[in-house]
Amino acid sequence: MRRMRRVKIIATLGPASVDKAVVAGLAQAGADIFRINMSHTDHPGLANYVRMIREIEDELGRAIGILADLQGPKLRIGAFAEGSAHLRKGDSFLLDSDPAPGDANRVRLPHPEILAALKVNDTVLIDDGKVRMHVVEATPEWSRAVVDVAGRISNRKGVSLPDTEIPITSMTSKDRADLEAALTEGVDWVAISFVQRPEDVIEVKKLTQGRALVMAKIEKPQAIARLDDVIEVSDALMVARGDLGVEVPLEKVPGLQKRINRSARRLGKPVVVATQMLESMILSPVPTRAEVSDVATAVFEGADAIMLSAESAAGQYPQEAVATMSRIAQEVETDTVYRGIINAQRADAPNPTPADAIAAAARDVAQTLGAKAICAWTDSGSTALRIARERPAAPILALSPKRDTARRLALVWGVHAVETRDASGVEDMVQRACAHAESEGFGEEGDRIVIVAGMPFGSPGATNMIRIASVREKQ
């Protein structure tokens, strides 16, 4: 099950992929991580998915990661007396706290914290931006807006506020219950929605207490404004282009995708590009040419992972979507210009440590010698992450005594993770690194590998050793 590509693939599970045989097919087609969307999954369903994935993991003999994606707060308007209302451009429209059914002049906004936060000239988007208005009067009890983009709005449609920082946490009571259920089931990653500030991520990390790593979904302009601070406290980032494209002008999304990807790489944090990558494959066995180009762009940018949502969760061709995405990625990574683009995007760590220096040296040594692999002995995964940040030409073989670490590294660019007992000494470290390189298909007799580790063994974050070794003939 060794992948011949560096970028990883996340497949979302759903009605089209509830059967174990289908999920196993997704893994064999190229899925490295499975996403469970808690917006559409109850706790028994979560437990069933996790059990199924772990069984498949044992059968395939490869670490598979599980990502639980929390729903986050859903901001919605109230109901209308006639079920909907048509708003015309230039109309005055009131958002208030009155529970009475709405009409073409007003509707309830059942979120007092929003009414308190809205300011004059703030933009209000309803139903994914289909209706747009701006505030002209604001009080803690109501806000009056003028319609800029006309349209029909109906009961309980979603509200987006790109200009307003809302003083609420990204975690609802449902999210807290879902998080506890996900941690109990042993998921590897947790994605949090509606991130506005680094404190939102810190809150979740206090709840997880290291039982899972935390991924911040970047979908709000407020998170963009404090991007480096959010990245600093997160374990990974997701470019959630669907909601991001509602909250910011669509033409800004490609540039923001590049900015997020490069900022995350500079700080050594994995980044996922998500939403509508192969959207047409929900109904079609083949993607559009534009979608192929979109996937290829993310791979050329050096994203750690690319994600399928409805394509694998509810589409008619889930396995074909994964296989198509995998083929596109492999083709890009063998393109003659790929390595030059990846190298050009390299940036020095902002506050380099000795471990960062070892990772950069390992990349250079492997390049000079034409090494078949860089073997990283890693307890927490930090050594493998540092090497992955360098985007070496050689694949990264991560050897860890912790199964959780191997599963978490399934998200990281270029890393093939193997669970194995820790090295007992330098000689054991070298011998078993060579043995694993051979058994996992990275090298043959006489091939060179570069080995990175920390002394003493078993000390997280103590990367301080680099060795060159040759795969020896079996005894």
Stockholm file with secondary structure:
# STOCKHOLM 1.0

chainA/1-475         MRRMRRVKIIATLGPASVDKAVVAGLAQAGADIFRINMSHTDHPGLANYVRMIREIEDELGRAIGILADLQGPKLRIGAFAEGSAHLRKGDSFLLDSDPAPGDANRVRLPHPEILAALKVNDTVLIDDGKVRMHVVEATPEWSRAVVDVAGRISNRKGVSLPDTEIPITSMTSKDRADLEAALTEGVDWVAISFVQRPEDVIEVKKLTQGRALVMAKIEKPQAIARLDDVIEVSDALMVARGDLGVEVPLEKVPGLQKRINRSARRLGKPVVVATQMLESMILSPVPTRAEVSDVATAVFEGADAIMLSAESAAGQYPQEAVATMSRIAQEVETDTVYRGIINAQRADAPNPTPADAIAAAARDVAQTLGAKAICAWTDSGSTALRIARERPAAPILALSPKRDTARRLALVWGVHAVETRDASGVEDMVQRACAHAESEGFGEEGDRIVIVAGMPFGSPGATNMIRIASVREKQ
#=GR chainA/1-475 SS CCCSCSSEEEEEESGGGCSHHHHHHHHHHTCCEEEEETTSCCHHHHHHHHHHHHHHHHHHTSCCEEEEECCCCCCBCCCBTTSEEEECTTCEEEEESCCSCBCSSEEECCCHHHHHHCCTTCEEEETTTTEEEEEEEECSSEEEEEEEECEEEETTCBEECTTCCCCSCSCCHHHHHHHHHHHHHTCSEEEESSCCSHHHHHHHHHHHTTSSEEEEEECSHHHHHTHHHHHHHCSEEEEEHHHHHHHSCGGGHHHHHHHHHHHHHHTTCCEEEESSTTGGGGTCSSCCHHHHHHHHHHHHTTCSEEEESHHHHTCSCHHHHHHHHHHHHHHHHTSTTHHHHHHHTCCCCSSCCHHHHHHHHHHHHHHHHTCSEEEEECSSSHHHHHHHHTCCSSCEEEEESCHHHHHHGGGSTTEEEEECCCCSSHHHHHHHHHHHHHHTTSCCTTCEEEEEEESSTTCTTCEEEEEEEECCCCC
#=GC SS_cons         CCCSCSSEEEEEESGGGCSHHHHHHHHHHTCCEEEEETTSCCHHHHHHHHHHHHHHHHHHTSCCEEEEECCCCCCBCCCBTTSEEEECTTCEEEEESCCSCBCSSEEECCCHHHHHHCCTTCEEEETTTTEEEEEEEECSSEEEEEEEECEEEETTCBEECTTCCCCSCSCCHHHHHHHHHHHHHTCSEEEESSCCSHHHHHHHHHHHTTSSEEEEEECSHHHHHTHHHHHHHCSEEEEEHHHHHHHSCGGGHHHHHHHHHHHHHHTTCCEEEESSTTGGGGTCSSCCHHHHHHHHHHHHTTCSEEEESHHHHTCSCHHHHHHHHHHHHHHHHTSTTHHHHHHHTCCCCSSCCHHHHHHHHHHHHHHHHTCSEEEEECSSSHHHHHHHHTCCSSCEEEEESCHHHHHHGGGSTTEEEEECCCCSSHHHHHHHHHHHHHHTTSCCTTCEEEEEEESSTTCTTCEEEEEEEECCCCC
//
